Amino acid sequence: MDHLIGAAWPDHVVSAASSAGQGPGNLLRVVLIVGIVGAALLGWFLLRGYKSDD
């Protein structure tokens, strides 16, 4: 039995995601989109406190 713990799991995620022979393109695209949307939502959340409702 070969148990993989720690830093070995990203290799298995990437290999499972790229098993269709397309490489890491789709995985990278998803990571970038989630990061950009997350950054936009974080910016909106932080900047909405500066709105003045006088």
Secondary structure as the mmCIF struct_conf table of DSSP 4:
data_model
#
loop_
_struct_conf.conf_type_id
_struct_conf.id
_struct_conf.beg_label_comp_id
_struct_conf.beg_label_asym_id
_struct_conf.beg_label_seq_id
_struct_conf.end_label_comp_id
_struct_conf.end_label_asym_id
_struct_conf.end_label_seq_id
BEND BEND1 GLY A 6 GLY A 6
TURN_TY1_P TURN_TY1_P1 ALA A 7 ALA A 8
HELX_RH_AL_P HELX_RH_AL_P1 TRP A 9 ALA A 17
TURN_TY1_P TURN_TY1_P2 SER A 18 PRO A 24
HELX_RH_AL_P HELX_RH_AL_P2 GLY A 25 LEU A 47
HELX_RH_3T_P HELX_RH_3T_P1 ARG A 48 TYR A 50
#
